[in-house]
Amino acid sequence: MTPVPQAPVLHADCIADSAGGLTFDVAAAGATDAARLVLRHREGHEEVALPLAPAAAGRLRAALPSSVALPRGHWDAWASVTAEDSDHRVAPGAMDVHPSAFRVPYATRQGNLSVECR
């Protein structure tokens, strides 16, 4: 039996500031202009797509400014780095969370990255 190829696991480092802004730094090679990070509301049908732009060698960055409204609840992080790539879950990396942040990134029990909006 031939094994099914798995999508590479993407890890995102996160910074959550006190104003509600979030920055995601994703380790990814071979990214194209179609690279994106998507936050999907777990309890609803809403999603916010953020472009992933080159930040450093092998790193992509997406920023969610505080001016973008996210309803309360849990938002799961998904990403794709090429136009042919389908969205897949993102694993958490390092997290720098300001004590008064109201959008808090965290690792789920399954080891995925999510954001709680309070």
NORMORA-V654821 format. One record per helix or strand of 3 or more residues. SS is the DSSP state (H for helix, E for strand). FROM is the first residue (numbers start at 0). TO is the last residue. If there is no record, write none. Layout:
[[SS | FROM | TO] [SS | FROM | TO]]
//
This chain:
[[E | 9 | 15] [E | 21 | 26] [E | 35 | 40] [E | 46 | 50] [E | 52 | 55] [E | 58 | 63] [E | 72 | 79] [E | 87 | 96] [E | 102 | 106] [E | 112 | 116]]
//
